[in-house]
Amino acid sequence: MTYKYDNVYLLDASTVVGPYEKKGPLGDKFDKSYDDLYNGEKSWEQAEVKLLEDSIDILLKKIKKNKSDIDLIVSGDLLNQVTSSSYAVQKYNIPFLGVYSACASSVEGIIIASSMIDSGKINNCIVSTSSHNMSSEKQFRNPTEYGAPKPKTATFTATGGASAYITNEKSKIKIESTTIGKVIDKGQNDPLNMGAVMAPAAADTIYRHLRDLNRDPSYYDLILTGDLGVYGKEILIDYMKSEYGLDISNNYNDMGTMLYDLKEQSEVMAGGSGPVCSALVCYSHILSLLKKGTLKRVLIAATGALFSPTFVYQHIDINAISHAVSLEAIK
């Protein structure tokens, strides 16, 4: 399902990161960073809540709004029952919708906000997301103290909080259209190869977006996926050619490979992942290029592995989903 919008804009955004993201190639583009993974809190989970709170506070200052001016907050994260989001937003006393599409949650939030604004139900919305390397590892994989080795296909959950202000007030960046993804199962069950799990879902969403709007990949200056990593990125390029006859290699990149220096930061292995990964790259680097006019049209296809440790232990396939949003620079 693809929707076009007439009066929906992304006015501004904020990003807060941890130490690994600060050391990456985009380190100077984030609004705030921390030098350790605790952020002055007592646990990794509370540290993630702090990252999300920081991003919302910074965004409110940037857009010069009070919390009473905000109609709705939509937020999603990886922790059980989207607890990072619910604990972070409770202090703002703003209506809240918690969402879950794993690492595609940020774009799911944008779709919900854009649809409600375009229909006139609300005037504005803050869309937020977060993830934390250690809280995610603790929940989804082996205890971090165990020190289990990982294959080179594994990705590295990004630590950060990110928020965007979506509004009907005209700004330099228009949310032109969105495409809601489908749940895709291609028989993958390796939790340490998320790129292979999610690439077919990204391909399906990108293809349907282009088909629904009768567009060629060259319509966009840049097509970006959320966090397929080095290997998932190559799988997607090949899959698009073989399944749909589309070559996206000339204007495509993956934000999981952009967040870190893959040569210098060996600990990130195949690249970044987590709900905040694509949001950090998009809300800092990509929005800046759109505002400057360096980029005019960008398609963001965030990707999520709907990963349940319980199902993985039962050797059940990992489902994936991808949601897309088209951003256009306005003169």
C-alpha positions in Angstrom: 0.0 0.0 0.0 1.5 3.3 -1.1 0.1 6.7 -0.1 0.8 10.2 -1.4 0.5 13.3 0.8 -0.3 16.9 0.0 0.5 18.8 3.2 3.0 16.8 5.3 6.5 18.0 6.1 9.5 17.1 8.2 10.5 20.3 9.9 13.4 19.2 12.0 15.0 16.3 13.9 17.4 15.5 16.7 19.9 12.7 17.3 21.7 11.5 20.4 24.3 8.8 20.3 26.7 6.6 22.3 30.5 6.3 22.1 30.7 4.0 19.1 28.5 6.2 16.9 30.4 9.3 18.0 33.6 7.7 16.7 32.0 7.0 13.3 32.2 9.1 10.1 29.0 11.0 11.1 30.2 11.7 14.6 30.2 15.5 14.3 26.7 15.6 12.8 24.8 14.4 15.9 23.2 16.8 18.4 24.6 15.1 21.5 26.8 12.2 22.4 27.8 10.2 25.4 31.3 8.7 26.2 30.0 5.5 27.8 27.1 3.2 27.5 25.5 4.0 30.8 24.8 7.7 30.2 25.0 8.3 34.0 22.2 5.8 34.6 22.2 2.5 36.6 21.3 0.1 33.8 21.5 -0.2 30.1 17.7 -0.1 29.8 17.5 3.1 31.8 20.4 4.5 29.6 18.2 3.9 26.5 15.3 5.7 28.1 17.7 8.6 28.7 18.8 8.7 25.1 15.2 8.9 23.9 14.3 11.6 26.4 17.3 13.6 25.4 16.3 13.5 21.7 12.8 14.7 22.5 14.0 17.5 24.7 16.5 18.7 22.1 13.9 18.5 19.3 11.4 20.7 21.3 14.2 23.3 21.7 15.1 23.2 18.0 11.5 23.7 16.8 10.8 26.2 19.6 7.7 24.3 20.9 6.4 23.4 24.3 5.2 19.9 25.0 1.7 21.3 25.2 2.0 22.2 21.5 2.5 18.6 20.4 -0.6 16.6 19.4 0.9 13.1 19.5 4.1 11.1 20.0 4.7 7.9 18.1 7.7 5.9 19.2 9.1 2.4 19.0 12.1 0.4 20.2 13.4 -3.1 20.6 12.8 -3.8 24.3 9.8 -5.9 25.4 6.5 -4.1 25.3 8.3 -1.0 23.8 9.3 0.0 27.4 12.0 2.5 26.4 9.4 4.5 24.5 6.7 4.4 27.2 9.0 5.3 30.0 10.6 8.1 28.0 7.4 9.8 27.0 5.5 9.6 30.3 7.0 12.9 31.5 5.6 14.8 28.6 1.9 14.1 29.2 1.3 13.9 25.4 -1.0 11.3 23.7 1.2 8.3 22.8 1.2 5.5 20.3 3.8 2.7 20.7 4.7 0.9 17.6 6.9 -2.1 16.7 8.4 -3.0 13.4 11.8 -3.8 14.9 14.4 -1.8 13.0 11.7 -0.4 10.7 9.8 1.2 13.6 10.9 4.8 12.8 9.4 4.8 9.3 6.3 3.0 10.6 5.9 6.0 13.0 6.4 8.4 10.1 3.6 6.6 8.1 1.2 6.8 11.0 2.0 10.5 11.7 1.8 11.5 8.0 -1.5 9.7 7.4 -3.1 11.4 10.5 -1.8 14.8 9.5 -2.8 14.5 5.9 -6.3 13.5 6.9 -6.6 16.5 9.2 -6.9 14.4 12.4 -3.8 16.1 13.9 -1.6 19.0 13.1 1.8 17.7 14.2 3.5 14.7 15.7 6.9 13.8 17.2 8.1 10.4 15.8 10.9 8.9 17.9 12.9 5.7 18.2 15.8 4.3 20.2 18.1 1.3 20.6 21.0 0.4 22.8 23.8 -2.0 22.0 23.9 -3.7 25.4 20.2 -3.7 26.2 19.5 -5.4 22.8 22.2 -7.9 23.1 21.0 -8.8 26.6 17.5 -9.4 25.4 17.9 -11.0 22.0 21.2 -13.0 22.2 23.6 -14.5 24.6 24.4 -12.7 27.9 27.1 -10.2 27.1 29.3 -11.6 29.9 29.3 -14.9 28.0 31.5 -13.4 25.3 30.2 -15.6 22.5 32.0 -15.1 19.2 30.1 -13.8 16.2 30.4 -14.5 12.5 31.3 -11.7 10.1 27.7 -11.5 8.9 26.6 -10.2 12.3 25.6 -6.5 12.7 26.1 -4.2 15.7 23.1 -2.6 17.4 23.4 1.1 17.4 23.1 3.1 20.6 21.1 6.3 20.4 17.8 8.1 20.4 16.3 10.0 17.5 13.2 12.2 17.1 11.6 14.0 14.1 8.9 16.6 14.1 6.2 15.9 11.4 3.8 18.8 10.7 1.4 20.4 8.3 3.5 23.6 8.5 5.4 23.9 5.2 9.2 23.4 5.5 12.1 22.6 3.3 11.5 18.8 3.4 8.2 17.3 2.2 7.1 13.8 3.1 5.9 13.0 -0.4 4.7 9.4 -0.1 5.0 6.2 2.0 4.7 2.5 1.3 3.6 0.0 4.0 5.6 -3.2 3.9 4.5 -6.8 4.0 5.8 -9.5 6.4 8.2 -11.6 4.3 9.6 -15.1 5.1 12.3 -16.5 2.8 13.3 -19.4 5.0 16.1 -17.6 6.9 16.6 -18.5 10.6 20.1 -17.2 11.5 19.8 -14.4 14.1 23.4 -13.5 13.3 22.7 -12.8 9.6 20.0 -10.1 9.6 21.0 -8.8 6.2 20.0 -12.1 4.6 16.7 -12.1 6.6 15.7 -8.5 5.7 17.0 -8.0 2.1 14.0 -9.7 0.5 11.6 -7.5 2.5 13.4 -4.4 1.4 13.3 -5.5 -2.2 9.5 -6.2 -2.0 8.8 -2.7 -0.6 11.1 -0.8 -2.9 9.7 -2.6 -5.9 6.1 -2.0 -4.9 6.8 1.6 -4.1 8.3 2.2 -7.6 5.5 0.2 -9.3 2.7 1.9 -7.5 4.0 5.3 -8.4 5.2 4.3 -11.9 8.8 5.4 -11.1 12.2 4.2 -12.2 15.0 3.8 -9.5 16.7 6.8 -11.2 13.8 9.0 -10.0 15.6 9.2 -6.7 18.9 10.8 -6.1 19.4 8.2 -3.4 17.7 5.0 -2.3 18.7 4.0 1.3 17.9 0.8 3.2 17.8 0.7 7.0 20.4 -1.7 8.2 21.2 -4.6 5.9 24.9 -4.3 6.5 27.7 -5.1 4.1 26.3 -8.5 3.0 22.6 -7.7 3.0 23.4 -4.7 0.8 24.9 -7.0 -1.8 22.1 -9.5 -1.5 19.5 -6.7 -2.1 21.3 -5.4 -5.3 21.4 -9.0 -6.7 17.8 -9.8 -5.6 16.4 -6.6 -7.2 18.1 -7.6 -10.5 17.1 -11.2 -10.5 13.5 -10.9 -9.2 12.4 -7.5 -10.6 14.9 -6.7 -13.3 15.8 -3.4 -11.6 19.3 -2.1 -11.1 19.6 0.1 -8.1 23.4 -0.1 -7.7 24.0 3.4 -9.1 22.1 5.3 -6.5 21.8 2.9 -3.6 23.4 2.6 -0.2 22.7 1.1 3.2 22.6 3.2 6.3 24.0 0.4 8.4 27.2 0.7 6.4 27.2 4.5 6.7 27.0 4.9 10.5 30.4 3.4 11.3 33.8 3.3 9.8 33.8 -0.4 8.8 37.6 -0.5 8.3 38.6 1.2 11.6 35.7 0.0 13.8 36.1 -3.8 13.5 33.8 -4.4 16.4 30.8 -3.4 14.3 31.5 -6.3 11.9 29.0 -6.1 9.0 27.7 -2.7 10.0 25.1 -1.0 12.2 21.6 -2.2 13.1 18.8 -1.4 15.5 15.7 0.9 15.1 17.8 4.0 15.7 20.5 3.1 13.1 18.6 4.4 10.1 17.1 7.3 12.0 20.5 8.5 13.1 21.8 8.6 9.5 18.6 10.0 8.1 17.9 12.7 10.7 21.5 14.0 10.7 23.3 13.5 7.4 20.5 13.0 4.9 18.3 15.8 6.2 21.2 18.1 6.1 21.8 17.3 2.4 18.1 17.7 1.6 18.0 21.1 3.3 21.0 22.3 1.4 19.6 21.1 -1.9 22.4 18.7 -2.5 19.8 15.9 -2.6 16.3 16.5 -4.0 14.6 13.1 -3.7 15.5 10.3 -1.3 13.7 7.0 -0.7 14.3 5.6 2.8 13.4 1.9 3.2 13.9 1.0 6.8 14.2 -2.7 7.4 13.2 -4.8 10.4 13.7 -8.5 11.4 10.7 -9.5 13.5 13.0 -11.5 15.7 11.7 -13.5 18.6 14.3 -15.4 20.7 11.7 -17.9 21.6 10.9 -18.8 18.0 14.6 -18.8 17.1 15.3 -21.4 19.8 12.5 -23.4 18.2 14.3 -23.1 14.8 11.4 -21.2 13.3 12.1 -18.8 10.4 12.7 -15.1 11.1 10.1 -12.9 9.5 11.1 -9.5 8.1 9.4 -6.2 7.1 10.4 -3.0 5.4 8.5 0.3 5.4 9.4 3.2 3.0 9.1 7.0 3.0 9.9 9.3 0.1 11.5 12.7 1.2 11.7 15.6 -1.2 13.5 18.9 -0.9 11.2 22.0 -1.3 12.6 25.2 -2.7 
